[in-house]
Amino acid sequence: MITTEEAARITGLTTNQISWLARKGKIEAQKFGRDWAISRASAIAYAREWHKPGPKREEGSQGG
């Protein structure tokens, strides 16, 4: 488990974006008081998926 700051450095995202991903369940995390502990493997996996070349499909979007 790592801090939001370390997850931000690893992924290239901001700490606010990391916290949002944790709240939404997009990355594995546990909340301790007001702080998040982020799964390093989950943050790396998310960053790899996010940085894949090609268009991104937004959740809930329809094709066409």
PyRosetta script that sets phi, psi and omega in degrees:
from pyrosetta import init, pose_from_sequence

init()
pose = pose_from_sequence("MITTEEAARITGLTTNQISWLARKGKIEAQKFGRDWAISRASAIAYAREWHKPGPKREEGSQGG")
pose.set_psi(1, 142.0)
pose.set_omega(1, -177.7)
pose.set_phi(2, -131.9)
pose.set_psi(2, 167.9)
pose.set_omega(2, 178.8)
pose.set_phi(3, -79.1)
pose.set_psi(3, 166.0)
pose.set_omega(3, 175.6)
pose.set_phi(4, -63.4)
pose.set_psi(4, -33.3)
pose.set_omega(4, 178.9)
pose.set_phi(5, -64.1)
pose.set_psi(5, -44.1)
pose.set_omega(5, 179.3)
pose.set_phi(6, -68.2)
pose.set_psi(6, -39.6)
pose.set_omega(6, 177.6)
pose.set_phi(7, -62.4)
pose.set_psi(7, -37.7)
pose.set_omega(7, 178.1)
pose.set_phi(8, -63.9)
pose.set_psi(8, -42.7)
pose.set_omega(8, 178.3)
pose.set_phi(9, -63.2)
pose.set_psi(9, -42.1)
pose.set_omega(9, -177.7)
pose.set_phi(10, -65.9)
pose.set_psi(10, -41.6)
pose.set_omega(10, -173.0)
pose.set_phi(11, -91.6)
pose.set_psi(11, -21.0)
pose.set_omega(11, -174.6)
pose.set_phi(12, 83.5)
pose.set_psi(12, 10.7)
pose.set_omega(12, 177.4)
pose.set_phi(13, -98.0)
pose.set_psi(13, 175.2)
pose.set_omega(13, 176.0)
pose.set_phi(14, -89.2)
pose.set_psi(14, 164.1)
pose.set_omega(14, 176.9)
pose.set_phi(15, -63.8)
pose.set_psi(15, -33.9)
pose.set_omega(15, 176.8)
pose.set_phi(16, -65.0)
pose.set_psi(16, -40.2)
pose.set_omega(16, 177.4)
pose.set_phi(17, -65.2)
pose.set_psi(17, -40.3)
pose.set_omega(17, 177.9)
pose.set_phi(18, -62.7)
pose.set_psi(18, -44.9)
pose.set_omega(18, 178.7)
pose.set_phi(19, -61.5)
pose.set_psi(19, -41.0)
pose.set_omega(19, 178.7)
pose.set_phi(20, -62.9)
pose.set_psi(20, -45.0)
pose.set_omega(20, 178.6)
pose.set_phi(21, -60.5)
pose.set_psi(21, -39.1)
pose.set_omega(21, 178.6)
pose.set_phi(22, -65.9)
pose.set_psi(22, -46.1)
pose.set_omega(22, 179.3)
pose.set_phi(23, -60.7)
pose.set_psi(23, -37.5)
pose.set_omega(23, -177.8)
pose.set_phi(24, -84.6)
pose.set_psi(24, -3.9)
pose.set_omega(24, 179.1)
pose.set_phi(25, 77.2)
pose.set_psi(25, 17.7)
pose.set_omega(25, 179.9)
pose.set_phi(26, -77.0)
pose.set_psi(26, -25.7)
pose.set_omega(26, 173.8)
pose.set_phi(27, -130.5)
pose.set_psi(27, 152.7)
pose.set_omega(27, 179.5)
pose.set_phi(28, -73.5)
pose.set_psi(28, 129.8)
pose.set_omega(28, -178.5)
pose.set_phi(29, -159.1)
pose.set_psi(29, 159.1)
pose.set_omega(29, 173.3)
pose.set_phi(30, -128.6)
pose.set_psi(30, 141.7)
pose.set_omega(30, 179.8)
pose.set_phi(31, -99.2)
pose.set_psi(31, 131.3)
pose.set_omega(31, 177.0)
pose.set_phi(32, -123.0)
pose.set_psi(32, 100.7)
pose.set_omega(32, -174.8)
pose.set_phi(33, 66.9)
pose.set_psi(33, -119.2)
pose.set_omega(33, 178.0)
pose.set_phi(34, -101.0)
pose.set_psi(34, -0.2)
pose.set_omega(34, -176.7)
pose.set_phi(35, -104.6)
pose.set_psi(35, 149.6)
pose.set_omega(35, 176.4)
pose.set_phi(36, -103.9)
pose.set_psi(36, 141.5)
pose.set_omega(36, 168.7)
pose.set_phi(37, -110.9)
pose.set_psi(37, 119.6)
pose.set_omega(37, -172.2)
pose.set_phi(38, -103.0)
pose.set_psi(38, 138.8)
pose.set_omega(38, 173.8)
pose.set_phi(39, -70.3)
pose.set_psi(39, 121.5)
pose.set_omega(39, 179.8)
pose.set_phi(40, -58.9)
pose.set_psi(40, -45.3)
pose.set_omega(40, -178.9)
pose.set_phi(41, -62.1)
pose.set_psi(41, -40.1)
pose.set_omega(41, -179.9)
pose.set_phi(42, -66.6)
pose.set_psi(42, -40.7)
pose.set_omega(42, 178.7)
pose.set_phi(43, -64.1)
pose.set_psi(43, -43.4)
pose.set_omega(43, 179.1)
pose.set_phi(44, -64.3)
pose.set_psi(44, -44.3)
pose.set_omega(44, 179.2)
pose.set_phi(45, -61.9)
pose.set_psi(45, -41.9)
pose.set_omega(45, 178.7)
pose.set_phi(46, -63.2)
pose.set_psi(46, -44.1)
pose.set_omega(46, -179.5)
pose.set_phi(47, -62.4)
pose.set_psi(47, -40.9)
pose.set_omega(47, 178.7)
pose.set_phi(48, -63.6)
pose.set_psi(48, -43.1)
pose.set_omega(48, 179.7)
pose.set_phi(49, -66.6)
pose.set_psi(49, -43.1)
pose.set_omega(49, -177.3)
pose.set_phi(50, -66.4)
pose.set_psi(50, -34.7)
pose.set_omega(50, -175.5)
pose.set_phi(51, -92.3)
pose.set_psi(51, 9.9)
pose.set_omega(51, 175.5)
pose.set_phi(52, -64.7)
pose.set_psi(52, 141.2)
pose.set_omega(52, 176.8)
pose.set_phi(53, -67.4)
pose.set_psi(53, 155.6)
pose.set_omega(53, 177.8)
pose.set_phi(54, 105.7)
pose.set_psi(54, 170.9)
pose.set_omega(54, -177.1)
pose.set_phi(55, -69.1)
pose.set_psi(55, 149.2)
pose.set_omega(55, 177.5)
pose.set_phi(56, -98.6)
pose.set_psi(56, 140.7)
pose.set_omega(56, 176.6)
pose.set_phi(57, -97.5)
pose.set_psi(57, 118.4)
pose.set_omega(57, 178.1)
pose.set_phi(58, -72.4)
pose.set_psi(58, 141.6)
pose.set_omega(58, 176.9)
pose.set_phi(59, -62.7)
pose.set_psi(59, 136.4)
pose.set_omega(59, 177.3)
pose.set_phi(60, 81.2)
pose.set_psi(60, -2.6)
pose.set_omega(60, -179.8)
pose.set_phi(61, -82.5)
pose.set_psi(61, 150.5)
pose.set_omega(61, 178.9)
pose.set_phi(62, -100.7)
pose.set_psi(62, 143.5)
pose.set_omega(62, 176.9)
pose.set_phi(63, -71.1)
pose.set_psi(63, 158.0)
pose.set_omega(63, 173.5)
pose.set_phi(64, 120.9)
pose.dump_pdb("model.pdb")
